[in-house]
Amino acid sequence: MGDMSFGSGCILLLFCSQVLLVDVPREGHYMAAVYEHHVILNPNPTVITDRQSALQLMNRNLDIYEEQVIAAAKQRAQIIIFPEDGIQGFNFTRTSIYPYLDFIPYPDSGTWNPCKGAYLFNDTEVLHRLSCMALKNQVFLVVNLGTKQPCKHSDPHCPPDGRYQFNTNVVFSDSGTLIARYRKQNLYFEYAFDTPPEIDYTTFDTPFAGKFGIFTCFDILFYEPAVNLIKQYNVKQIAYPTAWMNQLPLLSAVEFQRGFATAFNINLLAANIHQPVLGMTGSGIYTPSNSFIYYDMESVNGKLIVAEIPVITSECEAQVQNTDNMQQSFSSFHTDNQVCSKEDQEAHCGTAEKASWEPPPIFYGEMMYDNFTFMPIMEAKGNIQVCSNTLCCYLSYQRSVLSNELYVLGVFDDLHTVHGTYYIQACVLVKCAGLNYTSCGQEVTKASGLIDFQLQGNFSTAVVFPLLLRSGVTLDFADHLGWKNKFYVMQKKGGSNGLITAALYGRWYEKD
């Protein structure tokens, strides 16, 4: 994703991945694999080198890829995903990355199996080796690499040096044939690469799970192509190479990957780079109801995750609960501090007339470079609300275990402008780093507070990502989740460990 680090260097705890081993996938299931790769980097990426030297470095990473493909195939994996920038690394200039780029023909130039036709095109050594891995192990292979494509100056988008350079995902079938290509649309400070002149909506078909879609890293935050691909092509399985730098409390890799799979009711196969010194870790295989993840900020080792997951073919796989059951379960959360009616949804809630009760103070603080409006949780239980622009967030809560920790309800409804520009609507329940209000919004990895809660907001966007993160950067699932009238609602009772983040992260794409 570039050379800018979100993280503060906090040491995070390991959440072990799960590996499910079976001889043959059950009916309606398939075996998926992702590999979080500890990439071998060029120590001087801005220095100009030659093709042979570039290939030497890339082959060291490809050696590890081949080991993992073999290991995944032994576990009956039918598809394996590798991370973004995992072959050549990152932090190159436009000129210094050139020797690392493979040529890739246009998708409509005919069927090509690089393992069998290595000499049809020049500068395709990496593609050749990847094709042979897929063929020898009879597995579908999704890999990210840098590619080049000459262009004519008559092309109005053609760069001055006469070539395009793309951050590219390629897909090989289990016979080694190149069947798909995707060029990253939303570059993250990647000055070595070009934005493609047109948006790629890339899908590929498999015999075991039907149609897959594919996009890369930062794309996941934007409507194009990620959301449009899912909606327009009715994609239920996504292959997702990424090089994601974690940013707590709302954009940890596994946290947002989980939220994305839940929001769109899809299977998401996410492979991240493993570079803890840069805050980069967090991969997983996600279904709407389960997660198999790896997150480790201490080890230098990569990790292979293999899991049997169901093929999603319809909306019946969704985890969203029946609204009648939701309403019934919510009734137990009502307390006497505050009364919120339907008419109050776009204004501050009116408080019940109780002379002894005063609302907690509202204060402002920066979280993830955005100016949030916060309200502290000061009682053992209660109802509070806080608003910003058109968004009001409501929290009914009960602290089942009282701890000496500060939690706050926060709201943000505005344009995010740091490390990318995009419009956010967010309702968040987060643990502060300390007991001072100034610590709210900072990165936290440990917590002991157990809170039963109902969190809801009157979102203007239809796309809301539910985030639920517990101590040690471990994932949790909401009991109930979905729309109730004009509110998006998350409810959770109980929990195995302390709460770090419970959030409804809305993306209002039309206002980007």
C-alpha positions as CSV (number, residue, x, y, z in Angstrom):
1,M,0.0,0.0,0.0
2,G,3.0,2.3,-0.1
3,D,5.5,3.6,2.4
4,M,3.2,5.4,4.9
5,S,2.6,3.7,8.2
6,F,-0.7,4.1,10.0
7,G,0.4,2.2,13.1
8,S,2.1,3.5,16.3
9,G,4.3,0.5,16.8
10,C,2.1,-1.1,19.5
11,I,2.8,-4.7,20.3
12,L,-0.3,-6.8,19.5
13,L,-1.1,-10.3,20.7
14,L,-1.3,-13.4,18.5
15,F,-4.7,-14.7,17.4
16,C,-4.0,-18.2,16.1
17,S,-5.5,-19.2,12.8
18,Q,-7.6,-22.3,12.4
19,V,-6.8,-25.0,9.9
20,L,-9.5,-27.4,9.0
21,L,-8.2,-30.6,7.4
22,V,-10.5,-32.9,5.4
23,D,-9.8,-35.4,2.6
24,V,-12.5,-34.2,0.3
25,P,-14.6,-31.0,0.8
26,R,-18.2,-31.7,1.8
27,E,-21.0,-31.1,-0.8
28,G,-21.5,-27.4,-1.3
29,H,-18.1,-26.6,0.2
30,Y,-14.6,-25.9,-1.0
31,M,-11.1,-25.8,0.4
32,A,-9.6,-22.3,0.4
33,A,-6.1,-21.1,1.3
34,V,-4.4,-17.8,1.9
35,Y,-0.8,-17.2,2.7
36,E,0.4,-14.2,4.8
37,H,3.9,-13.8,3.4
38,H,7.0,-12.3,5.1
39,V,8.3,-10.7,2.0
40,I,12.0,-10.5,1.3
41,L,12.6,-6.9,0.5
42,N,15.2,-5.0,-1.6
43,P,17.1,-3.0,1.0
44,N,17.6,-0.2,-1.5
45,P,14.4,-0.1,-3.6
46,T,15.1,3.3,-5.2
47,V,18.4,2.2,-6.7
48,I,18.3,1.2,-10.3
49,T,19.2,-2.4,-11.0
50,D,19.0,-4.9,-14.0
51,R,16.4,-7.6,-14.8
52,Q,18.6,-10.4,-13.7
53,S,19.2,-8.9,-10.3
54,A,15.5,-8.2,-10.0
55,L,14.7,-11.8,-10.9
56,Q,17.1,-13.1,-8.3
57,L,15.3,-11.2,-5.5
58,M,11.8,-12.2,-6.8
59,N,12.8,-15.8,-7.1
60,R,13.7,-15.9,-3.4
61,N,10.1,-14.9,-2.7
62,L,8.7,-17.3,-5.4
63,D,10.6,-20.1,-3.7
64,I,8.5,-19.5,-0.6
65,Y,5.4,-19.3,-2.7
66,E,6.1,-22.6,-4.3
67,E,6.6,-24.2,-0.8
68,Q,3.2,-22.9,0.3
69,V,1.4,-24.0,-2.8
70,I,2.7,-27.5,-2.3
71,A,1.7,-27.4,1.4
72,A,-1.8,-26.0,0.5
73,A,-2.3,-28.7,-2.2
74,K,-1.4,-31.4,0.4
75,Q,-4.3,-30.1,2.5
76,R,-6.6,-30.4,-0.6
77,A,-6.8,-26.6,-1.2
78,Q,-8.5,-25.8,-4.5
79,I,-7.5,-22.1,-4.5
80,I,-4.7,-20.1,-2.8
81,I,-4.4,-16.3,-2.5
82,F,-1.0,-14.5,-2.0
83,P,-0.6,-10.9,-0.8
84,E,-0.1,-7.6,-2.6
85,D,3.6,-6.7,-3.2
86,G,4.7,-10.1,-2.1
87,I,7.0,-10.9,-5.0
88,Q,8.9,-7.7,-5.5
89,G,8.2,-5.7,-2.3
90,F,7.5,-2.0,-2.3
91,N,8.8,1.6,-1.9
92,F,10.2,1.7,-5.5
93,T,10.2,4.7,-7.8
94,R,8.7,4.6,-11.2
95,T,12.1,4.0,-12.7
96,S,13.6,1.6,-10.1
97,I,10.6,-0.8,-10.3
98,Y,10.9,-1.3,-14.0
99,P,13.2,-4.3,-14.0
100,Y,10.8,-6.1,-11.7
101,L,7.8,-5.8,-14.0
102,D,6.5,-8.7,-16.1
103,F,4.9,-8.1,-19.5
104,I,1.3,-9.2,-19.6
105,P,-0.7,-9.5,-22.8
106,Y,-4.2,-8.1,-23.2
107,P,-6.8,-10.5,-21.9
108,D,-8.4,-10.8,-25.3
109,S,-5.2,-11.8,-27.0
110,G,-6.1,-15.5,-26.7
111,T,-5.6,-18.4,-24.3
112,W,-2.1,-18.5,-22.9
113,N,-0.5,-21.0,-20.6
114,P,2.9,-19.5,-19.6
115,C,4.2,-22.8,-18.3
116,K,3.6,-24.4,-21.7
117,G,4.3,-21.4,-23.8
118,A,7.1,-19.5,-21.9
119,Y,8.7,-18.0,-25.0
120,L,5.7,-16.4,-26.6
121,F,6.4,-13.1,-24.9
122,N,9.5,-11.5,-23.4
123,D,9.9,-10.6,-19.7
124,T,7.4,-13.2,-18.4
125,E,9.6,-15.2,-16.2
126,V,7.5,-14.6,-13.0
127,L,4.3,-15.5,-14.8
128,H,5.9,-18.6,-16.2
129,R,6.9,-19.8,-12.7
130,L,3.5,-19.0,-11.2
131,S,1.8,-20.9,-14.1
132,C,3.9,-24.0,-13.5
133,M,3.1,-23.9,-9.7
134,A,-0.6,-23.9,-10.5
135,L,-0.2,-26.7,-13.1
136,K,2.0,-29.0,-11.1
137,N,-0.2,-28.7,-8.0
138,Q,-3.5,-28.5,-9.8
139,V,-4.7,-25.5,-7.8
140,F,-6.1,-22.2,-8.7
141,L,-3.6,-19.4,-8.0
142,V,-4.2,-15.7,-7.3
143,V,-1.0,-13.6,-7.1
144,N,-0.2,-9.9,-7.2
145,L,2.8,-8.6,-9.1
146,G,4.0,-5.6,-11.1
147,T,3.3,-5.5,-14.8
148,K,4.2,-3.3,-17.8
149,Q,2.3,-2.5,-21.0
150,P,3.6,-0.3,-23.8
151,C,1.3,2.4,-25.0
152,K,1.3,4.9,-27.9
153,H,1.5,8.6,-27.4
154,S,-1.7,8.9,-29.3
155,D,-3.3,7.4,-26.2
156,P,-4.3,10.4,-24.1
157,H,-3.6,8.4,-20.9
158,C,-0.2,7.1,-22.0
159,P,2.6,8.2,-19.6
160,P,5.5,10.3,-21.0
161,D,7.9,7.3,-20.9
162,G,5.6,5.4,-23.3
163,R,4.5,2.6,-21.0
164,Y,1.9,1.8,-18.4
165,Q,3.0,0.2,-15.1
166,F,0.3,-1.5,-13.1
167,N,-0.2,-3.0,-9.7
168,T,-1.7,-6.3,-11.0
169,N,-3.5,-9.4,-9.8
170,V,-3.3,-12.5,-12.0
171,V,-5.3,-15.7,-11.7
172,F,-4.1,-19.1,-13.0
173,S,-6.5,-22.1,-13.4
174,D,-5.5,-25.5,-12.0
175,S,-4.1,-26.2,-15.5
176,G,-1.7,-23.2,-15.4
177,T,-3.7,-21.1,-17.9
178,L,-3.8,-17.4,-17.3
179,I,-7.6,-16.8,-16.9
180,A,-7.9,-13.3,-15.3
181,R,-6.1,-10.0,-14.8
182,Y,-7.0,-7.1,-12.5
183,R,-5.2,-3.8,-12.3
184,K,-5.5,-1.9,-9.0
185,Q,-7.8,1.1,-9.3
186,N,-7.2,2.9,-5.9
187,L,-3.5,3.3,-5.5
188,Y,-2.2,4.1,-2.1
189,F,0.8,6.5,-2.6
190,E,2.2,4.1,-5.1
191,Y,4.1,6.4,-7.3
192,A,5.7,3.6,-9.3
193,F,2.3,2.5,-10.7
194,D,-0.3,4.1,-13.0
195,T,-4.1,4.1,-12.4
196,P,-5.6,2.1,-15.3
197,P,-7.3,4.1,-18.0
198,E,-10.5,2.2,-17.4
199,I,-11.9,0.4,-14.4
200,D,-11.4,-3.4,-14.4
201,Y,-14.4,-5.5,-13.3
202,T,-12.6,-8.8,-13.1
203,T,-14.3,-12.1,-12.4
204,F,-13.2,-15.7,-13.0
205,D,-15.0,-19.0,-12.9
206,T,-14.1,-22.1,-10.9
207,P,-15.6,-25.6,-11.0
208,F,-15.7,-25.8,-7.2
209,A,-17.3,-22.5,-6.2
210,G,-18.6,-20.8,-9.3
211,K,-17.7,-17.2,-9.9
212,F,-15.1,-15.2,-8.0
213,G,-14.4,-11.5,-8.0
214,I,-11.1,-9.8,-7.4
215,F,-9.7,-6.5,-6.2
216,T,-6.7,-5.2,-4.2
217,C,-6.0,-3.6,-0.8
218,F,-7.2,0.0,-0.7
219,D,-9.9,-0.8,-3.3
220,I,-11.9,-2.3,-0.4
221,L,-12.8,1.2,0.9
222,F,-14.3,2.5,-2.4
223,Y,-17.4,1.9,-4.5
224,E,-15.3,1.4,-7.6
225,P,-14.6,-1.4,-8.3
226,A,-15.3,-3.3,-5.2
227,V,-18.9,-2.6,-4.4
228,N,-20.0,-2.2,-8.0
229,L,-18.3,-5.6,-8.8
230,I,-20.2,-7.4,-6.1
231,K,-23.6,-5.8,-6.9
232,Q,-23.4,-5.7,-10.7
233,Y,-22.0,-9.2,-11.2
234,N,-23.6,-10.8,-8.1
235,V,-20.3,-12.1,-6.8
236,K,-20.3,-14.1,-3.7
237,Q,-16.6,-15.1,-3.4
238,I,-13.8,-12.5,-3.4
239,A,-10.1,-13.1,-3.7
240,Y,-8.3,-10.2,-2.0
241,P,-4.5,-9.6,-2.1
242,T,-3.5,-6.8,0.2
243,A,-0.6,-5.0,1.9
244,W,-2.5,-3.4,4.7
245,M,-1.0,-1.3,7.5
246,N,-3.2,-1.7,10.6
247,Q,-4.8,1.3,12.1
248,L,-6.7,0.7,15.3
249,P,-9.3,1.2,16.6
250,L,-11.4,1.0,13.3
251,L,-9.1,-0.2,10.4
252,S,-7.3,-3.2,11.7
253,A,-6.9,-5.6,8.8
254,V,-8.9,-8.6,10.2
255,E,-11.4,-6.2,11.7
256,F,-12.4,-4.6,8.5
257,Q,-12.0,-7.8,6.4
258,R,-14.5,-9.4,8.8
259,G,-16.9,-6.4,8.5
260,F,-16.7,-6.4,4.7
261,A,-17.6,-10.1,4.4
262,T,-20.5,-9.6,6.9
263,A,-21.8,-6.4,5.2
264,F,-22.0,-8.0,1.7
265,N,-22.8,-11.5,2.8
266,I,-19.8,-13.0,0.9
267,N,-16.8,-15.2,1.3
268,L,-13.6,-13.1,1.5
269,L,-10.2,-14.7,1.0
270,A,-7.7,-12.1,2.2
271,A,-4.0,-12.5,2.1
272,N,-1.8,-9.7,3.7
273,I,1.9,-9.0,3.8
274,H,3.6,-9.9,7.0
275,Q,5.8,-7.0,8.0
276,P,5.1,-6.2,11.7
277,V,7.7,-3.4,11.9
278,L,5.5,-1.6,9.4
279,G,2.3,-2.6,11.2
280,M,1.4,-5.1,8.4
281,T,-0.3,-8.3,9.4
282,G,-3.8,-9.7,9.4
283,S,-5.1,-12.3,6.9
284,G,-8.1,-14.5,6.9
285,I,-10.7,-16.7,5.3
286,Y,-14.1,-15.2,6.1
287,T,-17.7,-16.4,5.6
288,P,-20.8,-14.6,6.7
289,S,-20.7,-16.7,9.9
290,N,-17.1,-17.7,10.5
291,S,-13.5,-16.5,10.5
292,F,-10.2,-18.3,10.1
293,I,-7.6,-15.6,10.8
294,Y,-3.9,-14.9,11.5
295,Y,-2.8,-11.7,13.2
296,D,0.7,-11.5,14.8
297,M,2.7,-8.4,15.5
298,E,5.5,-10.2,17.2
299,S,6.6,-13.2,15.0
300,V,8.6,-12.6,11.8
301,N,7.0,-15.8,10.3
302,G,4.5,-16.0,7.5
303,K,1.4,-18.2,7.9
304,L,-0.7,-20.5,5.7
305,I,-4.4,-20.7,6.5
306,V,-6.5,-23.5,5.0
307,A,-10.2,-23.9,5.6
308,E,-13.2,-25.7,4.3
309,I,-16.0,-23.1,3.7
310,P,-19.4,-23.2,2.1
311,V,-20.1,-21.9,-1.4
312,I,-22.5,-19.0,-1.1
313,T,-25.2,-19.1,-3.7
314,S,-28.0,-17.0,-2.2
315,E,-29.0,-14.5,0.4
316,C,-30.0,-17.3,2.7
317,E,-26.5,-17.5,4.0
318,A,-26.8,-14.0,5.6
319,Q,-26.2,-13.6,9.3
320,V,-28.7,-10.7,9.6
321,Q,-31.4,-11.6,12.1
322,N,-35.2,-11.5,11.8
323,T,-36.3,-8.0,12.8
324,D,-39.1,-9.3,15.0
325,N,-36.6,-11.3,17.1
326,M,-34.3,-8.3,17.1
327,Q,-37.0,-6.1,18.5
328,Q,-37.9,-8.6,21.2
329,S,-34.3,-9.0,22.3
330,F,-33.7,-5.2,22.4
331,S,-36.5,-4.7,24.9
332,S,-34.2,-5.8,27.8
333,F,-31.8,-3.0,27.1
334,H,-34.2,-0.1,27.9
335,T,-33.2,1.9,31.0
336,D,-34.8,5.0,32.6
337,N,-32.2,7.6,31.8
338,Q,-33.3,8.5,28.3
339,V,-36.3,8.2,26.1
340,C,-35.7,8.1,22.3
341,S,-38.7,8.1,20.0
342,K,-38.9,7.7,16.2
343,E,-39.4,11.4,15.8
344,D,-36.0,12.0,17.5
345,Q,-34.0,10.1,15.0
346,E,-32.6,13.2,13.3
347,A,-32.3,15.3,16.4
348,H,-30.9,15.0,19.9
349,C,-32.9,12.6,22.0
350,G,-35.0,14.1,24.8
351,T,-34.1,12.9,28.3
352,A,-36.7,11.8,30.7
353,E,-37.5,14.3,33.4
354,K,-35.4,13.2,36.3
355,A,-34.0,16.0,38.4
356,S,-31.2,13.9,39.7
357,W,-29.8,12.8,36.3
358,E,-27.5,14.9,34.2
359,P,-26.2,13.9,30.8
360,P,-22.5,13.1,30.5
361,P,-20.3,15.8,29.0
362,I,-19.7,15.9,25.2
363,F,-16.1,16.4,24.1
364,Y,-14.1,16.3,20.9
365,G,-11.1,14.3,20.0
366,E,-9.0,13.0,17.1
367,M,-9.4,9.4,16.2
368,M,-7.7,8.1,13.0
369,Y,-7.1,11.7,11.8
370,D,-10.9,12.5,12.1
371,N,-12.5,14.9,14.6
372,F,-15.0,12.7,16.5
373,T,-17.6,13.9,18.9
374,F,-17.5,11.8,22.1
375,M,-19.6,11.1,25.1
376,P,-18.2,9.1,28.0
377,I,-19.9,6.0,29.6
378,M,-20.0,7.0,33.2
379,E,-22.6,4.6,34.8
380,A,-23.0,0.9,35.2
381,K,-25.8,1.0,32.7
382,G,-27.7,3.6,30.7
383,N,-28.8,5.1,27.4
384,I,-26.8,7.8,25.8
385,Q,-26.7,9.4,22.4
386,V,-24.4,11.8,20.4
387,C,-24.9,13.5,17.0
388,S,-22.9,15.1,14.3
389,N,-24.3,16.6,11.1
390,T,-27.1,14.3,10.0
391,L,-25.9,11.2,12.0
392,C,-27.1,10.4,15.5
393,C,-25.7,7.4,17.4
394,Y,-27.6,5.8,20.2
395,L,-26.1,3.4,22.8
396,S,-28.0,1.3,25.4
397,Y,-25.5,-0.5,27.6
398,Q,-24.9,-2.5,30.7
399,R,-21.4,-3.1,32.1
400,S,-21.5,-6.7,33.2
401,V,-18.0,-6.5,34.7
402,L,-17.0,-3.1,36.0
403,S,-13.4,-2.2,35.3
404,N,-11.3,0.9,35.8
405,E,-11.4,1.7,32.1
406,L,-12.8,4.6,30.2
407,Y,-15.2,3.9,27.3
408,V,-16.8,6.4,25.0
409,L,-19.6,6.6,22.4
410,G,-18.4,8.5,19.4
411,V,-19.8,9.8,16.1
412,F,-18.2,11.1,12.9
413,D,-20.1,12.2,9.8
414,D,-17.8,14.0,7.4
415,L,-15.1,13.7,4.7
416,H,-12.0,11.9,5.8
417,T,-9.0,13.6,4.1
418,V,-5.8,12.0,5.5
419,H,-4.1,9.1,3.6
420,G,-7.0,9.1,1.1
421,T,-10.2,11.1,0.7
422,Y,-13.6,9.4,1.4
423,Y,-16.8,10.1,3.3
424,I,-17.4,8.3,6.5
425,Q,-20.4,8.0,8.8
426,A,-19.4,6.1,12.0
427,C,-21.0,5.2,15.3
428,V,-18.3,3.8,17.6
429,L,-18.1,2.4,21.1
430,V,-14.4,2.3,22.0
431,K,-12.0,1.9,24.9
432,C,-9.7,4.8,25.6
433,A,-6.0,4.3,26.1
434,G,-6.2,5.9,29.6
435,L,-8.6,7.6,31.9
436,N,-8.1,11.1,30.4
437,Y,-10.4,12.2,27.6
438,T,-7.3,13.1,25.6
439,S,-6.5,9.4,25.4
440,C,-9.7,8.5,23.5
441,G,-9.1,7.6,19.9
442,Q,-5.6,6.2,20.5
443,E,-4.7,2.7,19.5
444,V,-5.6,0.1,22.1
445,T,-4.9,-3.7,22.0
446,K,-5.9,-4.8,25.5
447,A,-9.1,-4.4,27.4
448,S,-11.0,-6.1,30.3
449,G,-14.3,-4.3,30.2
450,L,-17.3,-6.5,29.4
451,I,-20.2,-4.5,28.1
452,D,-23.6,-5.7,26.8
453,F,-24.8,-3.1,24.3
454,Q,-27.2,-2.1,21.6
455,L,-25.5,0.4,19.2
456,Q,-27.5,2.1,16.4
457,G,-27.4,5.0,14.1
458,N,-29.7,6.7,11.5
459,F,-27.3,6.3,8.6
460,S,-27.8,8.0,5.3
461,T,-25.8,5.4,3.5
462,A,-27.0,1.8,2.8
463,V,-23.4,0.4,3.3
464,V,-22.5,-0.1,6.9
465,F,-19.6,-2.3,8.0
466,P,-20.1,-3.8,11.5
467,L,-16.8,-4.0,13.5
468,L,-16.4,-5.9,16.7
469,L,-13.0,-6.3,18.2
470,R,-11.9,-7.7,21.5
471,S,-8.7,-7.7,23.7
472,G,-5.7,-9.1,21.9
473,V,-7.1,-8.0,18.5
474,T,-9.5,-10.9,18.3
475,L,-12.8,-11.0,16.4
476,D,-16.3,-11.4,17.7
477,F,-19.7,-11.7,16.2
478,A,-22.8,-9.6,17.0
479,D,-25.9,-11.4,18.3
480,H,-28.2,-9.3,16.1
481,L,-27.3,-7.1,13.2
482,G,-29.2,-5.2,10.5
483,W,-31.7,-2.5,9.6
484,K,-34.6,-1.7,11.9
485,N,-36.8,1.0,10.4
486,K,-34.3,3.7,9.4
487,F,-31.6,2.6,11.8
488,Y,-28.7,0.2,11.4
489,V,-28.4,-1.8,14.6
490,M,-25.8,-4.0,16.3
491,Q,-26.5,-5.9,19.5
492,K,-24.2,-8.0,21.7
493,K,-24.5,-9.6,25.1
494,G,-21.7,-11.4,26.8
495,G,-18.2,-11.8,25.5
496,S,-15.1,-13.9,26.3
497,N,-12.8,-11.0,26.8
498,G,-12.6,-7.2,27.1
499,L,-14.1,-5.0,24.4
500,I,-11.8,-2.8,22.3
501,T,-14.1,-1.6,19.6
502,A,-17.8,-2.0,18.6
503,A,-18.5,0.2,15.6
504,L,-20.8,0.8,12.7
505,Y,-18.6,2.1,10.0
506,G,-20.6,3.6,7.1
507,R,-19.2,4.6,3.8
508,W,-21.3,7.3,2.0
509,Y,-19.8,6.8,-1.4
510,E,-21.8,9.4,-3.2
511,K,-20.2,12.2,-1.1
512,D,-16.6,11.2,-1.7
